[in-house]
């Protein structure tokens, strides 16, 4: 599928909305991710880019409420998906934001969503977990502990990063229970189709001092 095809599909199957706890940001989102997956192709990754995931919402909220965490700094949004956290970091005054995701659809979504919010975000499709952490000041990671192998890779990689790390997580199974300091918690509305409940407590963490 060409970039033009991805762009057209995204616009045809999503609508601009404001995530529940991050009304400062508009994203192209979908109601039924499973139905969209059938359109994009079930042999391809699920369209994570079309949902404002809970961990990303909490992390974006935290960054906007505490802009000193990113203001004037180089920021990496790991597993960016829709670009929500990257956009929030840009709005909070980051000097440069790199949004990383390996799904080409995410690149399209991030570019479209950044444009909708009047910001510039650099995008990479490189699997950054395959190399040493880049030279950034802050790494943001929202909701990336949903699958075991990804969680193990991300955790090991973040431990090696010299940057400040902030993560948002709604209690995913594979986030290590130890080694984190809770900075904030938010009750984020969701749907039973996605999470099995209508609201979840979502926490923002930083690594515990070593």
C-alpha positions in Angstrom: 0.0 0.0 0.0 1.4 3.4 -1.0 1.6 6.4 1.4 -1.2 8.0 -0.6 -3.4 4.9 -0.1 -2.7 4.9 3.6 -3.6 8.5 3.8 -6.9 8.1 2.0 -7.9 5.1 4.0 -7.1 6.9 7.3 -9.3 9.9 6.3 -12.1 7.6 5.1 -12.4 5.5 8.2 -11.6 7.9 11.1 -12.9 11.2 12.4 -11.2 14.0 14.3 -11.9 13.7 18.0 -10.4 14.9 21.3 -9.2 12.2 23.7 -11.2 12.1 26.9 -8.5 13.5 29.2 -6.4 15.3 26.6 -8.9 17.8 25.0 -6.0 20.0 23.9 -5.2 17.5 21.2 -7.3 16.3 18.1 -6.7 12.9 16.6 -8.1 10.9 13.8 -9.7 8.1 15.7 -12.0 5.1 15.0 -14.9 3.6 17.0 -14.4 0.0 16.0 -10.7 -1.1 15.8 -11.6 -4.6 14.8 -13.7 -3.5 11.9 -10.9 -1.2 10.7 -8.4 -4.0 11.0 -10.5 -6.0 8.5 -10.2 -3.0 6.1 -6.4 -2.5 6.6 -5.7 -6.3 6.4 -5.7 -8.8 9.2 -2.3 -10.1 8.1 -1.0 -6.6 9.0 -0.5 -5.2 12.5 -3.7 -4.1 14.3 -4.5 -0.4 13.6 -3.2 0.8 17.0 -2.7 4.2 15.4 -6.5 4.7 15.3 -7.1 4.6 19.1 -6.0 6.9 21.9 -4.7 4.2 24.2 -5.0 4.7 27.9 -1.3 4.8 28.7 -0.7 7.4 26.0 -3.6 9.5 27.3 -2.2 9.6 30.8 1.3 10.3 29.7 0.1 13.1 27.4 -1.9 14.6 30.2 1.0 14.5 32.5 3.4 16.2 30.0 0.9 19.0 29.3 0.4 19.5 33.1 4.1 19.4 33.8 5.7 21.1 30.7 9.0 21.5 32.6 9.6 17.8 32.0 10.1 18.4 28.2 10.3 22.1 27.6 13.4 23.0 25.5 14.5 19.3 25.5 15.0 16.6 22.8 12.2 14.1 23.2 11.6 10.6 21.9 8.1 9.1 21.9 8.7 5.3 21.8 5.9 3.3 20.2 4.1 6.4 19.2 1.0 5.0 17.5 -1.3 7.9 16.8 1.3 10.4 17.8 -0.7 11.6 20.8 2.2 11.8 23.2 4.6 13.3 20.7 2.1 16.0 19.9 1.5 16.7 23.5 5.3 17.0 24.1 5.5 19.5 21.2 2.6 21.5 22.6 4.4 21.5 25.9 7.5 23.2 24.4 9.9 20.4 23.5 12.7 21.6 21.3 12.5 18.6 19.1 10.3 15.5 19.1 11.0 12.2 17.4 8.1 9.8 17.1 9.1 6.2 16.6 6.9 3.3 15.5 7.6 0.4 13.1 4.1 0.4 11.5 4.0 2.5 8.3 0.4 3.3 9.0 1.6 5.0 12.2 3.9 7.3 10.2 0.8 8.4 8.2 -1.3 8.9 11.3 1.3 10.8 13.1 1.9 13.1 10.2 -1.8 13.7 9.7 -2.5 14.2 13.4 0.5 16.6 13.8 -0.8 18.7 10.9 -4.3 18.8 12.5 -2.7 20.2 15.7 -0.4 22.7 13.9 2.8 21.1 15.1 5.9 19.5 13.5 6.9 16.0 14.6 9.7 14.0 13.1 8.8 10.3 12.5 11.0 7.2 12.2 10.0 3.7 11.2 13.3 2.3 12.4 13.1 -0.3 15.2 15.1 1.7 17.7 15.1 -1.2 20.2 17.6 -2.8 17.8 20.3 -0.3 18.6 21.5 1.8 21.5 19.2 4.6 22.7 19.5 7.8 20.6 20.9 11.1 22.0 17.8 12.5 23.5 17.0 14.1 26.8 13.6 12.5 27.5 12.1 9.2 26.5 8.3 8.9 26.7 6.6 5.5 26.4 2.9 5.1 26.6 1.2 1.7 26.8 4.0 -0.5 25.3 3.8 -3.3 27.9 0.9 -5.2 26.4 2.9 -8.0 24.8 5.7 -10.0 26.5 8.5 -9.9 24.0 7.9 -6.2 23.3 7.8 -5.5 27.0 11.0 -7.3 27.7 12.8 -5.6 24.9 11.5 -2.1 25.8 12.3 -2.5 29.5 15.9 -3.6 28.8 16.4 -0.8 26.3 15.0 1.9 28.7 17.3 0.7 31.5 20.3 1.4 29.2 19.0 4.9 28.2 20.8 7.8 29.8 17.8 10.0 29.2 15.0 10.8 31.6 12.2 8.2 31.2 8.5 8.7 31.7 6.0 6.0 31.0 2.2 5.6 31.1 0.6 2.3 31.8 -3.0 1.1 32.7 -1.8 -2.1 34.5 -0.7 -4.1 31.6 0.5 -7.6 32.5 4.1 -7.3 31.3 5.1 -4.1 33.0 7.6 -5.1 35.7 6.0 -4.4 39.1 9.2 -3.2 40.7 11.7 -0.4 39.8 9.2 2.5 39.1 8.1 5.6 41.0 4.5 6.6 40.5 4.2 10.3 39.5 0.5 10.6 38.8 -2.7 8.6 38.3 -5.8 9.3 36.2 -9.1 7.7 35.8 -9.5 7.4 32.0 -12.8 6.5 30.3 -12.7 3.6 27.9 -15.0 1.0 26.4 -15.8 -2.6 27.3 -14.9 -3.6 23.7 -11.3 -2.4 24.2 -10.6 -2.9 27.9 -13.5 -4.9 29.4 -14.4 -2.0 31.6 -15.8 1.6 31.2 -12.9 3.3 33.1 -9.4 2.4 34.2 -6.9 3.8 36.6 -3.8 4.7 34.5 -0.5 5.6 36.1 2.5 7.6 35.0 5.9 6.4 36.3 9.6 7.2 36.2 12.4 4.8 37.0 13.3 4.4 40.7 16.7 5.9 41.6 19.5 3.4 41.1 
